[in-house]
Amino acid sequence: MWKNYYQPVDLDQALALLAEKQEAARIIAGGTDLILEMEAGLRPGVENLIDISRIECLDEIQLDEEDFIHLGPMVTHNLAAASKLIVEQALPLAQACWEVGAPQIRNRGTIAGNLITASPANDTITPLVALGARVTLRSAQGARQLPLSEFITGVRKNQLRPDEMVAEISFPAMRNNQRGMFYKVGLRKAQAISVLNLAAVLTFEEGTVTKAAITLGAVAPTIVHAPEAEAYLVGKQLTPEVIGEAADLAVKAANPIDDLRGTAAYRRYMVGVIARRTLGRLADDVQNENYPAKLPLLSSRQRILPLIEEADFEGGNKAIETVINGKPYRFTTGFEKTLLDLLREEAQLTGTKEGCAEGECGACTVYLDGAAVMSCLVPAPRAHGAEIVTIEGLKQGDQLHPVQQTFIEDAAVQCGYCTPGFLMSAAKLLEEIPAPNREQIQQALTGNLCRCTGYYKIIKAVEDAAKRRQMG
């Protein structure tokens, strides 16, 4: 899919490469969108990938002295969703990040990548616009800042120049007199693109709204404000009558289309519905009541594992040196493949399965530097200098992992094709949360699909494995 793959050790090296390659290059961070686009032939001129995922400090979330929150370009959805700072002072963003894909996707996909893709159905753009976010774009020549609302210019269109990358996202932290919330409508509870979504950030003084931001996603070519609703709320308290009128006014800002996920009429109607629900929860100050206290991230990784030296796979000339299941491997072929294909074809580790090859089914789940990921969406060269665990490495010595044993005992295995992915997700969950409740188990398995069953025995097997581990 690519001719050259670069892994710089600092941002200056990345920007120098971008300046040299221009339109023929793309920055890759999580790659959950870019890999699919390249496989579909949507990036025909892109021959060079510049991987910034091993550069230190790019995954930081910081609050400055002026109470602005700053997100680095490698801040993933899971990092933001689990951040105490984001949950407490930018709740709509945390809620949106938690709605993205599934744990394996959130471990790789970045907020910056979501903005660059610039789909009006992307979840994180809506709350960031409501929060008044701006993006910092950097090139080898310098940096510039744009409001996020100006950065995105249309469906999958933005103002990023060929030699630039998104270096930072920043926005004011919500104050004590502000309340905010994100609401998403999808066709299912996980792994679903928004049919529509809404974010609201309101400022109060003694119960009266003094400022309002209401933004809508997937109802126009870009994320849009609901200006009439925002203006109407100012100076009013959130009574049922005010909420109803504001919701009706919010509908006027929607200009949706018919597509596979929903009709324009349905979207327009649902804008009013979710505006009422959101404003009602803000009125009662219960906007975070459904946010999980302990998120199953399927990751034991705390920080990025940096490369010691830069790695340039120009024409596949450099070998991929990695550790898989505790054993060192050296690959001189396969650099142009995905990690899934590298594992199956070069390493001959065929336990990891290809189901959809689009990051939807979870059959290809492996651990990359401690985090569960969809290996079909990871470039093979990302394995260089990394530590990988596959289903073949899950057993503990000569003994099956407890979750492997309970899958057998509880008859949680049917055709077996999806089983490796379920086992990897379940084992990482038990490592992270030794005694998960049923909701946490369900959340952890949202990235894994099974065509044979209703999941009851799978969930029971995970519950039984947790009990077995607790009993020693």
C-alpha angles and dihedrals in degrees: 000000000000134000099209132026122192130193108189121191096219141026095253091060091048093051092046090054091047091051090051099045099034112168092007092065138064131191111237122200111151094353094201091134100028097055092053091047092052093047089051091052093245093129102049096158097049111104101150129061120195109201114206095172094104098049112113124243096015091109096059126128111201140175115213130208091267091056095253118143116222124201121195120223091255096055103125126208091253093051090054095042091054096042113114089207093053094044093049100038105023104028096159090060093048090050092049093048090051089053094055115108114296135308094277091052093045090052090061107023116089131210090232090055090052090056093047092051085055098194112162086225094058109116105219098052094067097059093039091056089048089051091052096246126184130195129223113216118199134193133165086269097057144279138292134185130222133178108253090237089061096040092064110062104172146331104333090344128121142159096254111134121219092255096045137088133189101259099175145001118209137177139159115276114244113258128225091264093054131086127190141176142178123216125190132191114200136160091250138011097260141017089029131132113228118269081195137329140193137202127193131188116183131184118210136197113189092334096313122113110241098172134015136190119185118174130184130207132200093016098090138019090273136016107287136196122233095229099177092051092046093051093045094055095055111103094015137101119234100257119159090256094051091047091051094050093045090051091052090050091049089059089063091065093059120096101171132172135219114258141147093285098051148331125265090244092054093049093048091050093047093052087067093045097051092040089058092047094047096046090045092056091046089051090054092041092234097119093129099041094112097043109114116249091214117029119208099226097170089225136109092180116113101178140010114278102229126217114247092220135007118273120210116188097191107176089342092291096136122073121238107236115191145143119245120184089345094306124109117239131188119198123190093177135045100052091131092056135083120264088252092059092042090055095046101038107028100028094034090224097143098169089092106081134211110224110154103351086215103088093257107107107039095220089126096054115147135157116258112189090336099314127105109239140169101255091202088070097046120089112236094237089062085075090069108113091358135119117236132186122194132182088273089064097048098089117091108234107302092339127090117243109262091249091052090052095049092047087061096042095046094044090239089148118085119153086354098217095115094036099093091056093047091049093051093050093045094048092050090048092054090048089052100037110020094191106033122179121230094264091054091049091051091048092049092053097046090103093056122079128196122193095193107056150024092250095245095119091042092055091045090052091055091048091050092047090054090051091049092051091050091052089052 
